[in-house]
Amino acid sequence: MRPAVRRALSIGCLAAVALLFGLWWAFVRAPGPQEVCTHIIEVTARESGQTELSLESQTAVIDQMRERCVQHKIDKIQLRGRVAWARYARCAMAADSLDGVLRC
C-alpha cells in the first residue's frame, strides 16, 4: 500500500474515533448514581425543612435512603441503558425541587 493511501486511511480512522468520542461525551456521559442520589437527598432534605429527628436518626435515615436510591439507579441503568440514564441524570441534577426530579 502506498504511503499516501495509508496516511489518508489513518487520518480517516482518527477522525472517526474523535467523532465517536465527541458524540459519547455529548450524549452518554453523565453523573453516576452516587452523585444523583446525593443531589436528590439534598433536595429532599431542603424541602422537608426542620424535622423532629435527632442528628443520629437523620443520619441513619439518610444513609438508608442513599443505599436504596443508589441500588434503584443502578437498576435503572441496567434496564434502560446508558443513553436513557444520561438523559435522566442530567435532568435530575438540574432540578431544584422534588417535583422537578419526579418529572424526569
N, CA, C and O atoms as a printed pandas DataFrame, in Angstrom:
     atom_number atom_name residue_name chain_id  residue_number  x_coord  y_coord  z_coord
0              1         N          MET        A               1    0.848   -1.171    0.000
1              2        CA          MET        A               1    0.000    0.000    0.000
2              3         C          MET        A               1    0.899    1.241    0.000
3              4         O          MET        A               1    1.923    1.283    0.681
4              5         N          ARG        A               2    0.502    2.221   -0.758
5              6        CA          ARG        A               2    1.307    3.425   -0.875
6              7         C          ARG        A               2    1.194    4.259    0.398
7              8         O          ARG        A               2    0.154    4.235    1.057
8              9         N          PRO        A               3    2.252    4.998    0.754
9             10        CA          PRO        A               3    2.247    5.805    1.968
10            11         C          PRO        A               3    1.136    6.861    1.987
11            12         O          PRO        A               3    0.576    7.145    3.046
12            13         N          ALA        A               4    0.816    7.439    0.837
13            14        CA          ALA        A               4   -0.227    8.466    0.804
14            15         C          ALA        A               4   -1.591    7.867    1.144
15            16         O          ALA        A               4   -2.387    8.492    1.845
16            17         N          VAL        A               5   -1.861    6.664    0.653
17            18        CA          VAL        A               5   -3.134    5.994    0.940
18            19         C          VAL        A               5   -3.183    5.588    2.411
19            20         O          VAL        A               5   -4.208    5.738    3.075
20            21         N          ARG        A               6   -2.072    5.078    2.903
21            22        CA          ARG        A               6   -2.005    4.670    4.308
22            23         C          ARG        A               6   -2.221    5.880    5.226
23            24         O          ARG        A               6   -2.926    5.781    6.230
24            25         N          ARG        A               7   -1.624    7.001    4.887
25            26        CA          ARG        A               7   -1.783    8.216    5.680
26            27         C          ARG        A               7   -3.238    8.692    5.645
27            28         O          ARG        A               7   -3.776    9.100    6.674
28            29         N          ALA        A               8   -3.869    8.645    4.492
29            30        CA          ALA        A               8   -5.267    9.064    4.357
30            31         C          ALA        A               8   -6.185    8.164    5.190
31            32         O          ALA        A               8   -7.097    8.653    5.856
32            33         N          LEU        A               9   -5.946    6.859    5.153
33            34        CA          LEU        A               9   -6.738    5.931    5.963
34            35         C          LEU        A               9   -6.527    6.175    7.459
35            36         O          LEU        A               9   -7.475    6.117    8.242
36            37         N          SER        A              10   -5.308    6.441    7.839
37            38        CA          SER        A              10   -5.013    6.716    9.248
38            39         C          SER        A              10   -5.746    7.979    9.719
39            40         O          SER        A              10   -6.334    8.002   10.800
40            41         N          ILE        A              11   -5.699    9.002    8.908
41            42        CA          ILE        A              11   -6.383   10.254    9.267
42            43         C          ILE        A              11   -7.890   10.035    9.322
43            44         O          ILE        A              11   -8.560   10.582   10.198
44            45         N          GLY        A              12   -8.432    9.243    8.399
45            46        CA          GLY        A              12   -9.863    8.926    8.410
46            47         C          GLY        A              12  -10.270    8.164    9.658
47            48         O          GLY        A              12  -11.303    8.460   10.258
48            49         N          CYS        A              13   -9.467    7.187   10.054
49            50        CA          CYS        A              13   -9.755    6.421   11.275
50            51         C          CYS        A              13   -9.674    7.315   12.510
51            52         O          CYS        A              13  -10.517    7.224   13.403
52            53         N          LEU        A              14   -8.671    8.171   12.560
53            54        CA          LEU        A              14   -8.534    9.090   13.690
54            55         C          LEU        A              14   -9.725   10.035   13.769
55            56         O          LEU        A              14  -10.216   10.316   14.862
56            57         N          ALA        A              15  -10.188   10.523   12.644
57            58        CA          ALA        A              15  -11.349   11.409   12.624
58            59         C          ALA        A              15  -12.601   10.675   13.096
59            60         O          ALA        A              15  -13.411   11.246   13.826
60            61         N          ALA        A              16  -12.770    9.409   12.688
61            62        CA          ALA        A              16  -13.927    8.621   13.103
62            63         C          ALA        A              16  -13.906    8.388   14.612
63            64         O          ALA        A              16  -14.943    8.501   15.265
64            65         N          VAL        A              17  -12.748    8.066   15.172
65            66        CA          VAL        A              17  -12.629    7.856   16.622
66            67         C          VAL        A              17  -12.914    9.155   17.372
67            68         O          VAL        A              17  -13.599    9.147   18.395
68            69         N          ALA        A              18  -12.391   10.263   16.869
69            70        CA          ALA        A              18  -12.636   11.551   17.506
70            71         C          ALA        A              18  -14.118   11.905   17.460
71            72         O          ALA        A              18  -14.651   12.438   18.434
72            73         N          LEU        A              19  -14.789   11.622   16.356
73            74        CA          LEU        A              19  -16.220   11.886   16.238
74            75         C          LEU        A              19  -17.013   11.035   17.218
75            76         O          LEU        A              19  -17.915   11.539   17.887
76            77         N          LEU        A              20  -16.688    9.750   17.310
77            78        CA          LEU        A              20  -17.377    8.869   18.255
78            79         C          LEU        A              20  -17.167    9.321   19.694
79            80         O          LEU        A              20  -18.105    9.313   20.491
80            81         N          PHE        A              21  -15.949    9.715   20.031
81            82        CA          PHE        A              21  -15.680   10.205   21.381
82            83         C          PHE        A              21  -16.473   11.475   21.653
83            84         O          PHE        A              21  -17.029   11.633   22.739
84            85         N          GLY        A              22  -16.531   12.369   20.695
85            86        CA          GLY        A              22  -17.296   13.601   20.861
86            87         C          GLY        A              22  -18.776   13.335   21.062
87            88         O          GLY        A              22  -19.417   13.969   21.900
88            89         N          LEU        A              23  -19.321   12.399   20.295
89            90        CA          LEU        A              23  -20.732   12.044   20.477
90            91         C          LEU        A              23  -20.974   11.412   21.845
91            92         O          LEU        A              23  -21.964   11.721   22.508
92            93         N          TRP        A              24  -20.083   10.538   22.263
93            94        CA          TRP        A              24  -20.217    9.936   23.598
94            95         C          TRP        A              24  -20.165   11.020   24.666
95            96         O          TRP        A              24  -20.979   11.030   25.589
96            97         N          TRP        A              25  -19.220   11.918   24.542
97            98        CA          TRP        A              25  -19.042   12.986   25.524
98            99         C          TRP        A              25  -20.306   13.836   25.626
99           100         O          TRP        A              25  -20.684   14.247   26.723
100          101         N          ALA        A              26  -20.952   14.100   24.517
101          102        CA          ALA        A              26  -22.123   14.963   24.490
102          103         C          ALA        A              26  -23.400   14.256   24.940
103          104         O          ALA        A              26  -24.251   14.882   25.571
104          105         N          PHE        A              27  -23.555   12.969   24.631
105          106        CA          PHE        A              27  -24.841   12.329   24.850
106          107         C          PHE        A              27  -24.863   11.242   25.913
107          108         O          PHE        A              27  -25.917   11.004   26.502
108          109         N          VAL        A              28  -23.775   10.587   26.178
109          110        CA          VAL        A              28  -23.794    9.444   27.093
110          111         C          VAL        A              28  -23.142    9.757   28.425
111          112         O          VAL        A              28  -23.517    9.168   29.439
112          113         N          ARG        A              29  -22.193   10.651   28.456
113          114        CA          ARG        A              29  -21.501   10.980   29.704
114          115         C          ARG        A              29  -22.493   11.617   30.672
115          116         O          ARG        A              29  -23.222   12.539   30.307
116          117         N          ALA        A              30  -22.516   11.123   31.894
117          118        CA          ALA        A              30  -23.461   11.641   32.887
118          119         C          ALA        A              30  -22.916   11.368   34.283
119          120         O          ALA        A              30  -22.038   10.524   34.462
120          121         N          PRO        A              31  -23.445   12.091   35.272
121          122        CA          PRO        A              31  -23.055   11.805   36.661
122          123         C          PRO        A              31  -23.458   10.382   37.042
123          124         O          PRO        A              31  -24.406    9.821   36.493
124          125         N          GLY        A              32  -22.730    9.821   37.979
125          126        CA          GLY        A              32  -23.021    8.468   38.434
126          127         C          GLY        A              32  -24.185    8.431   39.414
127          128         O          GLY        A              32  -24.666    9.474   39.859
128          129         N          PRO        A              33  -24.634    7.227   39.748
129          130        CA          PRO        A              33  -25.750    7.072   40.680
130          131         C          PRO        A              33  -25.498    7.725   42.047
131          132         O          PRO        A              33  -26.424    8.268   42.648
132          133         N          GLN        A              34  -24.254    7.678   42.541
133          134        CA          GLN        A              34  -23.938    8.288   43.836
134          135         C          GLN        A              34  -24.219    9.787   43.820
135          136         O          GLN        A              34  -24.845   10.314   44.739
136          137         N          GLU        A              35  -23.753   10.478   42.769
137          138        CA          GLU        A              35  -23.934   11.930   42.703
138          139         C          GLU        A              35  -25.392   12.299   42.538
139          140         O          GLU        A              35  -25.866   13.260   43.144
140          141         N          VAL        A              36  -26.120   11.530   41.706
141          142        CA          VAL        A              36  -27.541   11.818   41.502
142          143         C          VAL        A              36  -28.308   11.613   42.798
143          144         O          VAL        A              36  -29.150   12.437   43.156
144          145         N          CYS        A              37  -28.029   10.526   43.505
145          146        CA          CYS        A              37  -28.732   10.264   44.760
146          147         C          CYS        A              37  -28.389   11.300   45.823
147          148         O          CYS        A              37  -29.263   11.711   46.586
148          149         N          THR        A              38  -27.146   11.724   45.884
149          150        CA          THR        A              38  -26.770   12.768   46.837
150          151         C          THR        A              38  -27.550   14.045   46.556
151          152         O          THR        A              38  -28.034   14.693   47.485
152          153         N          HIS        A              39  -27.678   14.412   45.286
153          154        CA          HIS        A              39  -28.438   15.611   44.915
154          155         C          HIS        A              39  -29.921   15.456   45.290
155          156         O          HIS        A              39  -30.524   16.383   45.829
156          157         N          ILE        A              40  -30.502   14.290   45.005
157          158        CA          ILE        A              40  -31.911   14.057   45.324
158          159         C          ILE        A              40  -32.130   14.122   46.825
159          160         O          ILE        A              40  -33.132   14.676   47.276
160          161         N          ILE        A              41  -31.221   13.572   47.602
161          162        CA          ILE        A              41  -31.353   13.610   49.065
162          163         C          ILE        A              41  -31.217   15.042   49.582
163          164         O          ILE        A              41  -31.932   15.439   50.501
164          165         N          GLU        A              42  -30.306   15.814   48.998
165          166        CA          GLU        A              42  -30.167   17.218   49.404
166          167         C          GLU        A              42  -31.442   18.008   49.110
167          168         O          GLU        A              42  -31.887   18.806   49.935
168          169         N          VAL        A              43  -32.024   17.787   47.939
169          170        CA          VAL        A              43  -33.275   18.471   47.581
170          171         C          VAL        A              43  -34.391   18.041   48.530
171          172         O          VAL        A              43  -35.178   18.875   48.977
172          173         N          THR        A              44  -34.464   16.755   48.836
173          174        CA          THR        A              44  -35.490   16.245   49.747
174          175         C          THR        A              44  -35.327   16.854   51.130
175          176         O          THR        A              44  -36.312   17.278   51.735
176          177         N          ALA        A              45  -34.104   16.906   51.640
177          178        CA          ALA        A              45  -33.850   17.468   52.969
178          179         C          ALA        A              45  -34.180   18.955   52.996
179          180         O          ALA        A              45  -34.739   19.449   53.975
180          181         N          ARG        A              46  -33.841   19.668   51.935
181          182        CA          ARG        A              46  -34.125   21.102   51.876
182          183         C          ARG        A              46  -35.629   21.366   51.861
183          184         O          ARG        A              46  -36.106   22.295   52.512
184          185         N          GLU        A              47  -36.371   20.553   51.122
185          186        CA          GLU        A              47  -37.818   20.762   51.033
186          187         C          GLU        A              47  -38.564   20.281   52.266
187          188         O          GLU        A              47  -39.651   20.774   52.567
188          189         N          SER        A              48  -37.988   19.323   52.983
189          190        CA          SER        A              48  -38.687   18.810   54.163
190          191         C          SER        A              48  -38.574   19.762   55.344
191          192         O          SER        A              48  -39.381   19.693   56.271
192          193         N          GLY        A              49  -37.593   20.642   55.325
193          194        CA          GLY        A              49  -37.438   21.611   56.407
194          195         C          GLY        A              49  -36.915   20.957   57.671
195          196         O          GLY        A              49  -36.275   19.907   57.629
196          197         N          GLN        A              50  -37.195   21.591   58.782
197          198        CA          GLN        A              50  -36.752   21.072   60.080
198          199         C          GLN        A              50  -37.544   19.824   60.447
199          200         O          GLN        A              50  -38.761   19.779   60.266
200          201         N          THR        A              51  -36.870   18.839   60.950
201          202        CA          THR        A              51  -37.538   17.628   61.410
202          203         C          THR        A              51  -37.319   17.486   62.906
203          204         O          THR        A              51  -36.446   18.128   63.491
204          205         N          GLU        A              52  -38.104   16.660   63.490
205          206        CA          GLU        A              52  -38.029   16.417   64.930
206          207         C          GLU        A              52  -37.033   15.313   65.267
207          208         O          GLU        A              52  -36.868   14.962   66.436
208          209         N          LEU        A              53  -36.377   14.774   64.267
209          210        CA          LEU        A              53  -35.448   13.671   64.490
210          211         C          LEU        A              53  -34.121   14.177   65.039
211          212         O          LEU        A              53  -33.693   15.295   64.751
212          213         N          SER        A              54  -33.489   13.337   65.826
213          214        CA          SER        A              54  -32.156   13.674   66.314
214          215         C          SER        A              54  -31.160   13.560   65.164
215          216         O          SER        A              54  -31.478   13.016   64.106
216          217         N          LEU        A              55  -29.975   14.069   65.378
217          218        CA          LEU        A              55  -28.945   14.031   64.345
218          219         C          LEU        A              55  -28.592   12.595   63.965
219          220         O          LEU        A              55  -28.381   12.296   62.790
220          221         N          GLU        A              56  -28.526   11.709   64.957
221          222        CA          GLU        A              56  -28.215   10.303   64.683
222          223         C          GLU        A              56  -29.313    9.655   63.843
223          224         O          GLU        A              56  -29.030    8.892   62.920
224          225         N          SER        A              57  -30.564    9.966   64.171
225          226        CA          SER        A              57  -31.681    9.395   63.410
226          227         C          SER        A              57  -31.695    9.932   61.982
227          228         O          SER        A              57  -31.938    9.183   61.036
228          229         N          GLN        A              58  -31.436   11.225   61.829
229          230        CA          GLN        A              58  -31.382   11.806   60.488
230          231         C          GLN        A              58  -30.294   11.139   59.650
231          232         O          GLN        A              58  -30.504   10.827   58.478
232          233         N          THR        A              59  -29.134   10.926   60.261
233          234        CA          THR        A              59  -28.024   10.280   59.560
234          235         C          THR        A              59  -28.398    8.864   59.139
235          236         O          THR        A              59  -28.096    8.445   58.021
236          237         N          ALA        A              60  -29.052    8.131   60.028
237          238        CA          ALA        A              60  -29.447    6.754   59.714
238          239         C          ALA        A              60  -30.469    6.730   58.577
239          240         O          ALA        A              60  -30.376    5.897   57.675
240          241         N          VAL        A              61  -31.439    7.638   58.617
241          242        CA          VAL        A              61  -32.455    7.695   57.559
242          243         C          VAL        A              61  -31.814    8.067   56.223
243          244         O          VAL        A              61  -32.128    7.467   55.196
244          245         N          ILE        A              62  -30.925    9.045   56.233
245          246        CA          ILE        A              62  -30.261    9.478   55.004
246          247         C          ILE        A              62  -29.401    8.364   54.427
247          248         O          ILE        A              62  -29.401    8.152   53.214
248          249         N          ASP        A              63  -28.662    7.646   55.281
249          250        CA          ASP        A              63  -27.832    6.532   54.796
250          251         C          ASP        A              63  -28.690    5.441   54.170
251          252         O          ASP        A              63  -28.331    4.880   53.134
252          253         N          GLN        A              64  -29.828    5.139   54.803
253          254        CA          GLN        A              64  -30.729    4.129   54.268
254          255         C          GLN        A              64  -31.338    4.584   52.936
255          256         O          GLN        A              64  -31.455    3.793   52.000
256          257         N          MET        A              65  -31.723    5.859   52.858
257          258        CA          MET        A              65  -32.259    6.405   51.607
258          259         C          MET        A              65  -31.220    6.333   50.499
259          260         O          MET        A              65  -31.532    5.946   49.373
260          261         N          ARG        A              66  -29.991    6.704   50.815
261          262        CA          ARG        A              66  -28.922    6.712   49.815
262          263         C          ARG        A              66  -28.677    5.302   49.282
263          264         O          ARG        A              66  -28.514    5.111   48.077
264          265         N          GLU        A              67  -28.650    4.324   50.172
265          266        CA          GLU        A              67  -28.398    2.950   49.756
266          267         C          GLU        A              67  -29.491    2.450   48.808
267          268         O          GLU        A              67  -29.192    1.844   47.779
268          269         N          ARG        A              68  -30.764    2.705   49.158
269          270        CA          ARG        A              68  -31.865    2.275   48.301
270          271         C          ARG        A              68  -31.875    3.044   46.982
271          272         O          ARG        A              68  -32.149    2.476   45.925
272          273         N          CYS        A              69  -31.578    4.329   47.055
273          274        CA          CYS        A              69  -31.563    5.167   45.861
274          275         C          CYS        A              69  -30.489    4.701   44.883
275          276         O          CYS        A              69  -30.751    4.571   43.687
276          277         N          VAL        A              70  -29.287    4.452   45.383
277          278        CA          VAL        A              70  -28.191    4.019   44.509
278          279         C          VAL        A              70  -28.536    2.696   43.840
279          280         O          VAL        A              70  -28.297    2.524   42.645
280          281         N          GLN        A              71  -29.094    1.764   44.597
281          282        CA          GLN        A              71  -29.466    0.476   44.008
282          283         C          GLN        A              71  -30.546    0.668   42.943
283          284         O          GLN        A              71  -30.504    0.030   41.891
284          285         N          HIS        A              72  -31.506    1.542   43.214
285          286        CA          HIS        A              72  -32.562    1.833   42.234
286          287         C          HIS        A              72  -31.976    2.435   40.959
287          288         O          HIS        A              72  -32.392    2.075   39.858
288          289         N          LYS        A              73  -31.022    3.341   41.099
289          290        CA          LYS        A              73  -30.421    3.981   39.923
290          291         C          LYS        A              73  -29.561    2.999   39.127
291          292         O          LYS        A              73  -29.530    3.062   37.898
292          293         N          ILE        A              74  -28.869    2.103   39.809
293          294        CA          ILE        A              74  -28.090    1.075   39.113
294          295         C          ILE        A              74  -29.027    0.174   38.310
295          296         O          ILE        A              74  -28.730   -0.183   37.169
296          297         N          ASP        A              75  -30.157   -0.188   38.912
297          298        CA          ASP        A              75  -31.146   -0.996   38.193
298          299         C          ASP        A              75  -31.684   -0.239   36.984
299          300         O          ASP        A              75  -31.909   -0.826   35.926
300          301         N          LYS        A              76  -31.890    1.064   37.144
301          302        CA          LYS        A              76  -32.389    1.882   36.042
302          303         C          LYS        A              76  -31.391    1.900   34.881
303          304         O          LYS        A              76  -31.788    1.837   33.718
304          305         N          ILE        A              77  -30.110    1.984   35.196
305          306        CA          ILE        A              77  -29.081    1.955   34.142
306          307         C          ILE        A              77  -29.126    0.622   33.409
307          308         O          ILE        A              77  -29.057    0.583   32.181
308          309         N          GLN        A              78  -29.241   -0.469   34.157
309          310        CA          GLN        A              78  -29.237   -1.785   33.538
310          311         C          GLN        A              78  -30.482   -2.029   32.692
311          312         O          GLN        A              78  -30.406   -2.677   31.648
312          313         N          LEU        A              79  -31.625   -1.515   33.136
313          314        CA          LEU        A              79  -32.867   -1.765   32.413
314          315         C          LEU        A              79  -33.064   -0.848   31.213
315          316         O          LEU        A              79  -33.557   -1.286   30.173
316          317         N          ARG        A              80  -32.687    0.408   31.345
317          318        CA          ARG        A              80  -32.972    1.382   30.291
318          319         C          ARG        A              80  -31.783    1.706   29.407
319          320         O          ARG        A              80  -31.965    2.179   28.285
320          321         N          GLY        A              81  -30.583    1.466   29.878
321          322        CA          GLY        A              81  -29.397    1.731   29.075
322          323         C          GLY        A              81  -28.730    3.048   29.437
323          324         O          GLY        A              81  -29.286    3.870   30.166
324          325         N          ARG        A              82  -27.525    3.229   28.912
325          326        CA          ARG        A              82  -26.701    4.385   29.253
326          327         C          ARG        A              82  -27.238    5.699   28.706
327          328         O          ARG        A              82  -27.144    6.728   29.375
328          329         N          VAL        A              83  -27.794    5.683   27.513
329          330        CA          VAL        A              83  -28.282    6.926   26.920
330          331         C          VAL        A              83  -29.484    7.445   27.702
331          332         O          VAL        A              83  -29.558    8.637   28.001
332          333         N          ALA        A              84  -30.420    6.567   28.035
333          334        CA          ALA        A              84  -31.580    6.978   28.830
334          335         C          ALA        A              84  -31.135    7.434   30.218
335          336         O          ALA        A              84  -31.685    8.393   30.759
336          337         N          TRP        A              85  -30.144    6.754   30.797
337          338        CA          TRP        A              85  -29.627    7.158   32.099
338          339         C          TRP        A              85  -29.011    8.550   32.029
339          340         O          TRP        A              85  -29.237    9.377   32.913
340          341         N          ALA        A              86  -28.245    8.806   30.996
341          342        CA          ALA        A              86  -27.595   10.114   30.857
342          343         C          ALA        A              86  -28.640   11.223   30.790
343          344         O          ALA        A              86  -28.486   12.270   31.419
344          345         N          ARG        A              87  -29.699   10.987   30.026
345          346        CA          ARG        A              87  -30.780   11.974   29.916
346          347         C          ARG        A              87  -31.426   12.205   31.292
347          348         O          ARG        A              87  -31.636   13.348   31.698
348          349         N          TYR        A              88  -31.737   11.113   32.003
349          350        CA          TYR        A              88  -32.365   11.218   33.322
350          351         C          TYR        A              88  -31.438   11.906   34.328
351          352         O          TYR        A              88  -31.870   12.789   35.069
352          353         N          ALA        A              89  -30.181   11.504   34.351
353          354        CA          ALA        A              89  -29.241   12.033   35.345
354          355         C          ALA        A              89  -29.036   13.536   35.156
355          356         O          ALA        A              89  -29.010   14.285   36.133
356          357         N          ARG        A              90  -28.891   13.980   33.911
357          358        CA          ARG        A              90  -28.724   15.422   33.677
358          359         C          ARG        A              90  -29.965   16.187   34.082
359          360         O          ARG        A              90  -29.865   17.279   34.641
360          361         N          CYS        A              91  -31.136   15.629   33.807
361          362        CA          CYS        A              91  -32.396   16.281   34.194
362          363         C          CYS        A              91  -32.510   16.357   35.719
363          364         O          CYS        A              91  -32.859   17.403   36.266
364          365         N          ALA        A              92  -32.216   15.253   36.398
365          366        CA          ALA        A              92  -32.330   15.212   37.863
366          367         C          ALA        A              92  -31.339   16.164   38.526
367          368         O          ALA        A              92  -31.675   16.814   39.516
368          369         N          MET        A              93  -30.133   16.252   37.994
369          370        CA          MET        A              93  -29.135   17.150   38.580
370          371         C          MET        A              93  -29.492   18.618   38.361
371          372         O          MET        A              93  -29.089   19.470   39.153
372          373         N          ALA        A              94  -30.232   18.927   37.311
373          374        CA          ALA        A              94  -30.621   20.307   37.031
374          375         C          ALA        A              94  -31.844   20.729   37.832
375          376         O          ALA        A              94  -32.108   21.923   37.967
376          377         N          ALA        A              95  -32.597   19.763   38.368
377          378        CA          ALA        A              95  -33.843   20.070   39.083
378          379         C          ALA        A              95  -33.533   20.671   40.455
379          380         O          ALA        A              95  -32.622   20.233   41.157
380          381         N          ASP        A              96  -34.325   21.695   40.817
381          382        CA          ASP        A              96  -34.168   22.354   42.103
382          383         C          ASP        A              96  -35.227   21.950   43.111
383          384         O          ASP        A              96  -35.168   22.355   44.272
384          385         N          SER        A              97  -36.197   21.155   42.678
385          386        CA          SER        A              97  -37.278   20.731   43.567
386          387         C          SER        A              97  -37.582   19.256   43.338
387          388         O          SER        A              97  -37.180   18.673   42.331
388          389         N          LEU        A              98  -38.293   18.666   44.286
389          390        CA          LEU        A              98  -38.666   17.264   44.136
390          391         C          LEU        A              98  -39.604   17.076   42.954
391          392         O          LEU        A              98  -39.535   16.060   42.264
392          393         N          ASP        A              99  -40.480   18.047   42.716
393          394        CA          ASP        A              99  -41.359   17.956   41.557
394          395         C          ASP        A              99  -40.537   17.893   40.273
395          396         O          ASP        A              99  -40.858   17.131   39.360
396          397         N          GLY        A             100  -39.489   18.686   40.208
397          398        CA          GLY        A             100  -38.626   18.656   39.038
398          399         C          GLY        A             100  -37.930   17.324   38.875
399          400         O          GLY        A             100  -37.802   16.824   37.757
400          401         N          VAL        A             101  -37.478   16.742   39.972
401          402        CA          VAL        A             101  -36.827   15.432   39.915
402          403         C          VAL        A             101  -37.825   14.364   39.478
403          404         O          VAL        A             101  -37.494   13.494   38.672
404          405         N          LEU        A             102  -39.038   14.427   40.006
405          406        CA          LEU        A             102  -40.041   13.427   39.667
406          407         C          LEU        A             102  -40.486   13.524   38.212
407          408         O          LEU        A             102  -40.901   12.524   37.627
408          409         N          ARG        A             103  -40.407   14.717   37.621
409          410        CA          ARG        A             103  -40.776   14.882   36.210
410          411         C          ARG        A             103  -39.743   14.256   35.274
411          412         O          ARG        A             103  -40.041   13.971   34.114
412          413         N          CYS        A             104  -38.552   14.046   35.773
413          414        CA          CYS        A             104  -37.507   13.450   34.929
414          415         C          CYS        A             104  -37.825   11.993   34.704
415          416         O          CYS        A             104  -37.077   11.296   34.019
